[in-house]
Structures are given as structure tokens and as C-alpha cells.
Amino acid sequence: MCARKVLIVSENIEKFHQYYKLMAGQMDAEGILRSESFEEARRLLQHVAVDFLVMEPKTFLDAEVTAKPQKSLPARITGHAREDLDYVRSYIFTHYREKLTLETLSDLISVTPNHLCHVFRQAEGIGVREFLERTRLERAAALLCGTEDPVTVIARKVGFRSDSYFCMKFRASYGMTPKQYRLRSRKKS
């Protein structure tokens, strides 16, 4: 395995570990090991792993993935602001299917929508809406590769209200239509 692939795999393991901690909540690794049966533990871990793969499809589906340095938050974003942004990100990852507004997200951390947009853009380099849209598109890409669901069903599953808007955004992001993406991913495997 070349050094770049090892780096990508190690980064993915770290991402999975962070995602696992986020999604498992009260059920930590010891809790899974203490679960009543092997089958229950396997099911819990499989659920978390599938969610992770859906969350990070480009990492696993695109052969030309390049390792990116970990982005850290600007020094002026400290303490509670970091925790608040982590909470907003995790909320988006778990509720992306729903209609999310800036008001809803800003109410979660008791700030104004403008303040959330400003701090989020400083930390992520993109706006909240774009982050939500990217999350939805990444999940859609994973569903296109992993299911036989029609494109219209996938668009609804990931939170898009309009099929044409979904197709337009998907094409802008991936350079091809959802159907072309599905065909391409099947040819690779």
C-alpha cells in the first residue's frame, strides 16, 4: 500500500472514531462490548459504520482522493464556540433529511442566524447552507451507489424538495447527473 493510501486510511479511521463517538452517544465501545449478545454488538457497530460510509462517500468511492491536512478552527474561535459549532455540525449530520433553517440551527446554540453564519464560515470556509447541501449531496452519492432506489426517491430521502434542483446541484458538484454517477460507480466495482 502506498504512503498516500495509508495516510488516507489512517485519516478515515480517525474520522470513523470521531463519528462513532458522536453517533454512539451513550453507547461507548465498552458498552458495545458489554452488550447482551454478539449479534447486538455487531448490529450496533454495523449501523455506525454504515452511517459513516454514507457520511463520507467520496473518501471511499473516489479512487483519486487526495489527503487533506486537518483544518483547525481559527484561534479566535475558542471554548464554547467550538463546542457550539461541533454541535451544529453533528445536528446537520443527523437531521439533514429534515427542513433545516438558519433559525432552527441558530436556536440550538442560542445565537442569531447572522452570528452563526459568520462563525461557521470562519471555521469551515463555507456557509451553513452550503455545508448542509454538501452533506445532502454526499449522502445522495452514497445512496446512488449502494441502492437501487430511483433518483427521485433518493432526492427526497436526503432532504431535497425538488428533483430538478437536486439534479442541478448534483451535476454542479460531481460534474455528472445522478444517473451517470450511479453507472460510473458500478463500472468501477
Secondary structure, 3 states (H helix, E strand, C coil): CCHHHHHHHHHHHHHHHHHHHHHHCCCCHHHHHCCCCHHHHHHHHHHHHHHHHHHCHHHHHCCCCCCCCCCCCCCCCCHHHHHHHHHHHHHHHHHCCCCCCHHHHHHHCCCCHHHHHHHHHHHHCCCHHHHHHHHHHHHHHHHHHHCCCCHHHHHHHCCCCCHHHHHHHHHHHHCCCHHHHHHHHHHHC
